[in-house]
Amino acid sequence: MFFSNISTIERTIIIGLCAYVSLIILLRISGKRTLSKLNAFDMVITIAMGSTLSSVLINKNVTWAQGTTAFFMLIGLQYVIAKLAVHVSFINKLIKSEPKILYIDGDYHTQAMKKERVMKKEILQAARSQGISSMSEITAVVLETDGSISIIKKSDQDTRETLNDVKGYNNL
């Protein structure tokens, strides 16, 4: 069926605008952390918000007030859990993975690569995307908590302090 009646279209437009404005306001109030790079926890919240928005728009039995309440609850839970993660290490470990060394000083850490399901060609691609032509220009490659790959280039100052919290670095 392509079209049932104009009131269905009007409802979708009105509720869509209201839900969109509500979501934008709540996201702005909740701060930048809500829209940061996604780790698994943030991705679940983002998908849940998208599903909620979809339900509000499509399902006549879900009111704008219910959708806004659901947005508020999801963003509120994300805020509380993220705040707790800053202060309680157990919660931080529960919702975030640790960064891991994949390559350092000319050696690929194949065990970590297998465990994290990262292939050598993905590390090479990450190096190329940063304009690096040779792995000899790299001190370390790190799989970050959000799944991105960071490249640490060799430098004159070899303090490596940015690697101190990376799993697999302190064991070297």
C-alpha positions in Angstrom: 0.0 0.0 0.0 1.4 3.4 -1.0 -0.9 5.7 0.8 -3.6 5.3 3.4 -4.6 8.8 4.3 -3.3 12.3 4.8 -3.6 12.1 8.6 -0.9 9.4 8.8 1.5 11.6 6.8 0.7 14.6 8.9 1.3 12.6 12.1 4.7 11.4 10.8 5.7 15.0 9.9 4.6 16.6 13.2 5.9 13.8 15.5 9.1 13.6 13.4 9.8 17.3 13.8 9.0 17.2 17.6 11.0 14.0 18.2 14.0 15.4 16.2 14.0 18.7 18.1 13.7 16.8 21.4 16.6 14.5 20.5 18.8 17.4 19.5 18.0 19.3 22.7 18.7 16.3 24.9 22.0 15.5 23.0 23.2 19.1 23.4 22.3 19.1 27.1 24.1 15.7 27.7 27.4 17.0 26.3 30.0 15.9 23.8 30.6 12.5 25.3 27.3 11.3 24.1 28.4 11.9 20.5 32.0 10.8 20.9 33.7 8.1 18.9 31.9 4.9 19.5 33.0 2.1 21.7 30.6 -0.8 22.1 28.7 0.9 25.0 28.2 4.1 23.0 27.2 2.2 19.9 24.4 0.3 21.8 23.0 3.6 23.1 23.1 5.1 19.6 21.4 2.2 18.0 18.7 2.2 20.8 18.1 5.9 20.2 17.7 5.3 16.4 15.3 2.5 17.1 13.3 4.7 19.5 13.1 7.5 16.9 11.9 5.0 14.4 9.3 3.6 16.7 8.0 7.2 17.5 7.8 8.0 13.8 6.2 4.9 12.5 4.1 3.4 15.3 0.9 5.3 16.0 0.8 3.6 19.5 4.0 5.3 20.6 3.5 8.9 21.5 5.9 11.8 21.2 6.0 12.0 25.1 6.9 8.3 25.3 9.6 8.7 22.7 11.1 11.8 24.4 11.0 9.9 27.8 12.9 7.0 26.2 15.5 9.4 24.7 15.9 11.1 28.1 16.3 7.7 29.8 18.8 6.4 27.3 20.9 9.6 27.3 20.6 9.7 31.1 21.8 6.1 31.5 24.7 6.8 29.1 25.6 9.9 31.1 25.5 8.1 34.5 27.4 5.1 33.3 30.1 7.3 31.6 30.4 9.4 34.8 30.7 6.3 37.0 33.3 4.8 34.6 35.5 7.9 35.3 35.4 7.2 39.0 35.0 3.4 39.3 37.6 1.3 37.5 35.4 -1.8 37.5 32.7 0.0 35.5 35.3 1.5 33.2 36.7 -2.0 32.5 33.1 -3.3 32.0 32.2 -0.9 29.3 35.5 -0.1 27.6 38.2 -2.4 26.2 41.8 -1.7 26.7 44.1 -0.4 24.0 46.5 -3.0 22.7 49.9 -3.0 21.0 49.7 -4.6 17.6 53.2 -3.6 16.4 56.2 -2.2 18.1 59.9 -1.7 17.2 59.7 -3.7 14.0 57.7 -6.7 15.5 54.1 -7.6 14.8 52.3 -8.9 17.9 50.6 -11.8 16.2 48.9 -13.1 19.3 47.2 -9.7 19.9 46.4 -9.4 16.2 44.7 -12.8 16.2 42.8 -12.1 19.4 41.6 -8.7 18.1 41.0 -10.0 14.6 43.3 -7.5 13.0 45.2 -8.4 9.8 48.6 -7.2 8.8 47.1 -5.5 5.8 44.9 -3.4 8.0 47.9 -2.1 9.9 49.6 -1.4 6.6 46.5 0.5 5.4 46.5 2.6 8.6 50.1 3.5 8.0 49.5 4.4 4.4 46.5 6.6 5.4 48.9 8.6 7.5 51.4 9.0 4.7 53.9 6.5 6.0 55.7 4.6 3.3 57.8 2.2 5.5 57.1 0.4 8.8 60.6 1.5 9.8 59.2 5.0 10.3 56.9 3.6 13.0 57.6 3.1 16.7 54.2 1.4 17.5 50.7 0.6 16.3 47.9 0.5 18.8 44.4 -0.8 18.5 42.4 1.8 20.5 39.4 1.3 22.7 37.0 2.5 20.0 38.5 0.1 17.4 40.6 2.7 15.6 44.2 2.1 14.8 46.7 4.7 16.1 50.2 5.0 14.6 53.1 6.3 16.8 55.8 7.6 14.5 59.5 7.5 15.5 60.8 10.7 16.9 63.9 12.2 18.5 62.3 12.1 21.9 61.7 8.4 22.7 59.9 8.7 26.0 56.8 6.7 24.8 54.7 8.0 27.6 51.5 7.7 25.5 52.0 4.0 25.5 52.0 3.6 29.3 48.3 2.5 29.5 48.4 0.2 26.5 48.1 -3.5 27.1 51.2 -5.3 26.0 53.5 -2.3 26.3 54.6 -2.7 29.9 55.4 -6.3 29.3 58.2 -5.4 26.8 
